[in-house]
Amino acid sequence: MIIKEVRARVIKDSRGTDTISVSVNGCEEASSPNGKSVGDYETRDYYRPLEFCVKFLNNWDEEIEIERFDDLKIVEKAISKKLKLIKLREFGANSLYAFESAILKALAHSKKKQLYEIVGDHRKMPHPVGNVVGGGVHSSSISKRPNFQEFLVIPRSKKFSNDLKAMNYIYSNLKRQLKVKKVNDEGALLVSFDNEEALKAVAKESKKAEAKFGFKIGIGIDVAASTFFDEGKYNYNGSKVDSAEQYKIMRYLIDKYSLFYLEDPAEQHDFKGFAKLNKTKCLIVGDDLTATQYGRVVGAIRTKAINAMIIKPNQNGSLVELRNIFGLCRKHGIKTILSHRSGETMDDAIADYAVGFGADYIKCGVGTQWREVKLNRLKEIERNL
């Protein structure tokens, strides 16, 4: 396949924020989401205005031959050369991701293959990580809310479709039992609870689902600790604790609720805080800590800070580097969670990338059309496989 035509445009994400959508050779568009909880180390969405990136892609005149995934490296070199970039990331993560994803969609179309078949040969179905109750910065529309950003369920059956049934069952039961009428920007239920009240509710419904479906369902938290860390303290609604106390709180929750999953339990610079918790049996997951940056992942592995990590395509932009990160994680036994962002689009490609890259888990939400399109694509892929 030769890149003959590139078309880019501005679209709105699920929160009504501008983002970029790109098509190559008239094939299916690829678009990039937007993040709200943004870490210090992730690649910026755009280093130049969005309109510049759209114009640049609409004026693309390089007829590059693409026959396999690795040929994206040629495209990356061409972008750097045309824009005289010192580092590729200066093109911006959203624009690069949307362009590379559009190229792979066009390549899959030209070869009459599924997108996940183009991506890689580490194919497997991931388990869903479902954000059923929300808090933190994603739930700022209510004043009294949990400090922690997400309360999660992780069904672990042998079939993705069964996992999805269990996740939806828990979500629906929680919505009914708690009489919740509103959801946050990720589709998670809005509750006026403290952290433990939310965790108890999720744990209770998860136990019911285990009894009904007959397989293990883990529970977890995205603490998003950096979002309430300031001047060396973690601020729990006016009660400020230091790193030692934060560790005790996390250990208490792990032990009391038999947590399976704990994301960003310490602030994004604290490799030692993560490493201390990584001596437990829980998945200690880096997100803001690693920010989908290869060098940060190397540091987290070297310091034994994590045993699992969030991978967000538009935290980096380069699908080439994304594949390298997956390879690094496999080599060192780090579990991988491919993740959406809070400001999503109707693009379902993340489902194909989860399967093609061989992600252990996928976090793409529950209960809204922007999330369901990805979950439905995963069900379709499972039938194909």
SVG drawing of the C-alpha trace seen along z (x, -y; Angstrom):
<svg xmlns="http://www.w3.org/2000/svg" viewBox="-33 -27 50 48">
<polyline fill="none" stroke="black" stroke-width="0.4" points="0.0,0.0 1.2,-3.5 0.1,-6.5 -1.6,-8.6 -4.1,-10.7 -4.3,-12.0 -7.3,-13.9 -7.5,-15.4 -10.2,-17.3 -11.2,-18.5 -13.9,-16.6 -15.4,-16.7 -14.6,-14.1 -17.2,-12.8 -16.7,-16.0 -17.1,-18.3 -13.4,-19.1 -11.7,-19.5 -9.5,-16.6 -8.1,-15.3 -9.4,-12.6 -7.4,-11.3 -8.1,-9.1 -5.6,-7.6 -6.5,-6.7 -10.2,-7.3 -10.3,-4.4 -11.9,-4.4 -11.0,-7.4 -8.8,-7.2 -9.2,-9.7 -7.4,-10.5 -9.0,-10.9 -8.2,-13.6 -7.1,-13.1 -8.2,-15.1 -6.0,-13.6 -2.7,-14.4 0.7,-13.3 3.9,-15.4 5.7,-12.9 3.3,-12.1 3.8,-13.6 1.7,-16.7 -1.3,-16.4 0.0,-19.1 3.2,-21.1 1.8,-23.4 -1.9,-24.3 -4.3,-21.6 -5.1,-23.5 -1.4,-23.4 -1.4,-19.6 -4.6,-19.3 -3.2,-21.6 0.2,-19.7 -1.5,-16.4 -3.9,-17.7 -0.8,-18.9 1.0,-15.5 2.7,-14.8 5.1,-11.9 4.0,-8.7 5.5,-6.2 5.0,-2.5 3.6,-0.7 3.6,3.1 3.9,3.9 3.7,2.4 7.5,1.6 7.1,-0.8 5.6,-3.3 9.2,-4.1 9.6,-5.5 6.6,-7.7 8.0,-8.9 11.3,-9.8 9.5,-11.7 7.5,-13.8 10.7,-14.7 12.4,-15.7 9.5,-17.7 9.0,-19.6 12.8,-19.8 12.0,-18.2 14.7,-17.4 12.4,-14.8 9.4,-13.1 7.3,-13.8 7.3,-17.5 4.7,-16.7 2.2,-16.0 0.9,-12.7 -2.7,-13.1 -1.8,-14.0 0.9,-11.3 -1.3,-8.6 -4.3,-9.4 -2.1,-9.5 -0.3,-6.2 -3.6,-4.5 -5.2,-5.7 -2.3,-4.3 -2.7,-0.9 -6.4,-0.9 -5.7,-1.6 -3.1,1.1 -5.5,3.6 -8.1,2.6 -5.7,3.0 -4.7,6.5 -8.3,7.5 -7.3,8.2 -8.5,7.2 -6.6,4.3 -5.4,6.6 -3.8,8.9 -1.7,6.0 -0.5,5.0 1.3,8.1 1.3,11.8 0.9,11.8 -2.8,12.1 -5.0,12.8 -8.2,11.5 -7.8,9.1 -9.8,9.0 -11.9,5.8 -11.1,3.4 -14.4,1.7 -14.7,-1.7 -18.1,-1.4 -18.0,-4.1 -16.2,-7.4 -14.5,-10.0 -11.6,-12.5 -11.1,-14.9 -13.4,-13.0 -16.4,-13.6 -15.9,-17.3 -19.6,-18.0 -20.5,-16.9 -18.8,-18.5 -18.8,-15.4 -17.2,-12.6 -14.4,-10.0 -10.8,-11.2 -9.9,-8.2 -10.6,-8.5 -12.0,-5.1 -13.5,-2.1 -12.9,0.9 -14.1,4.5 -11.9,7.0 -13.8,10.2 -11.4,13.0 -13.2,15.8 -12.0,17.7 -14.1,15.6 -14.2,11.9 -18.0,12.0 -18.6,13.6 -16.3,11.0 -18.4,8.3 -21.7,9.8 -20.4,9.8 -19.1,6.3 -22.4,5.0 -24.3,6.9 -22.3,5.3 -22.7,1.8 -26.4,2.2 -26.9,3.5 -24.9,0.7 -26.8,-1.9 -30.1,-0.4 -29.0,0.3 -27.4,-3.1 -30.2,-4.9 -27.7,-6.7 -29.1,-8.9 -25.9,-10.6 -22.5,-9.4 -19.2,-11.2 -17.3,-11.9 -16.2,-8.2 -19.6,-6.7 -18.8,-5.8 -21.6,-6.3 -21.5,-9.6 -21.9,-9.0 -21.7,-11.2 -19.6,-8.6 -16.2,-8.6 -13.5,-6.2 -14.4,-3.2 -18.2,-3.6 -17.6,-3.4 -15.2,-0.5 -17.6,1.5 -20.5,1.0 -18.3,2.3 -17.0,5.2 -20.6,6.3 -21.9,6.4 -18.8,8.1 -19.3,10.9 -22.9,11.3 -21.6,11.5 -19.0,14.1 -21.8,16.3 -24.0,15.8 -21.4,16.3 -19.0,18.7 -15.6,17.1 -13.3,14.7 -14.0,11.0 -11.2,8.8 -11.8,5.3 -9.5,2.4 -8.9,-1.3 -7.3,-4.0 -6.1,-6.2 -4.7,-8.8 -2.6,-10.0 -0.9,-12.8 -4.3,-14.6 -4.5,-15.2 -0.8,-15.5 0.6,-19.0 3.6,-20.3 4.7,-16.9 1.3,-15.8 -1.7,-13.8 -4.8,-15.9 -7.8,-13.8 -10.5,-16.6 -8.4,-18.8 -6.7,-15.9 -3.1,-15.9 -0.9,-12.8 2.7,-12.2 4.2,-9.3 4.6,-7.0 0.9,-7.4 -0.2,-7.1 1.6,-3.7 -0.3,-2.6 -3.6,-3.6 -2.9,-1.7 -1.8,1.4 -4.9,1.2 -7.2,1.2 -5.2,4.0 -5.5,6.2 -9.1,5.4 -10.7,5.6 -8.3,8.2 -7.6,5.7 -6.6,7.3 -5.6,4.0 -4.1,0.7 -3.3,-2.1 -1.1,-5.1 -1.2,-4.6 1.7,-7.1 2.4,-10.4 4.0,-10.3 7.7,-10.9 7.7,-8.4 9.3,-5.2 10.2,-4.2 6.6,-4.5 5.4,-2.2 8.2,0.3 7.3,0.6 3.7,1.5 5.0,3.8 5.9,6.3 2.2,7.2 0.3,9.7 -1.8,6.9 -1.2,5.6 0.6,2.3 -0.1,0.4 1.8,-2.6 0.0,-5.3 1.2,-8.8 4.4,-7.2 5.2,-5.7 3.1,-7.8 3.6,-5.4 7.2,-6.5 9.8,-3.8 12.4,-5.5 10.0,-5.8 9.1,-2.1 12.8,-1.1 13.1,-3.1 10.1,-1.5 11.3,2.0 14.8,1.2 13.5,-0.1 10.9,2.8 8.2,0.1 5.4,1.9 4.2,5.3 1.6,3.8 1.2,0.6 -1.4,-1.4 -0.6,-2.0 -2.4,-4.9 -1.7,-5.3 -2.0,-9.1 0.2,-9.5 3.0,-8.7 1.7,-9.0 4.1,-6.6 2.6,-3.1 6.1,-1.9 7.2,-2.9 4.0,-1.4 4.9,2.0 8.4,1.7 6.8,0.9 4.6,4.0 7.7,6.1 9.6,4.7 6.8,5.5 6.5,9.1 10.2,9.6 10.1,8.5 6.7,10.0 4.9,6.7 1.1,7.0 -0.2,4.6 -3.5,2.6 -4.3,0.8 -6.4,-2.2 -8.8,-4.7 -8.9,-8.4 -11.8,-10.3 -12.5,-12.4 -13.2,-9.6 -14.2,-9.3 -16.2,-6.6 -13.0,-5.0 -12.9,-1.4 -9.2,-0.7 -8.0,-0.4 -9.8,3.0 -7.7,4.2 -4.5,2.9 -5.3,4.7 -5.6,8.0 -2.8,7.4 -0.3,6.2 -1.3,9.0 -2.5,6.8 -3.4,8.6 -6.3,6.2 -8.2,3.3 -9.7,0.4 -12.3,-1.3 -15.1,-2.1 -18.7,-1.0 -22.1,-2.3 -21.7,-5.1 -21.7,-4.9 -18.0,-5.9 -17.1,-2.9 -19.5,-0.4 -18.3,-0.7 -14.9,0.6 -16.4,3.4 -18.6,4.5 -15.6,4.6 -13.8,6.9 -16.9,9.2 -16.7,9.2 -12.9,10.0 -13.5,12.8 -16.0,14.4 -13.5,14.1 -10.7,15.7"/>
</svg>
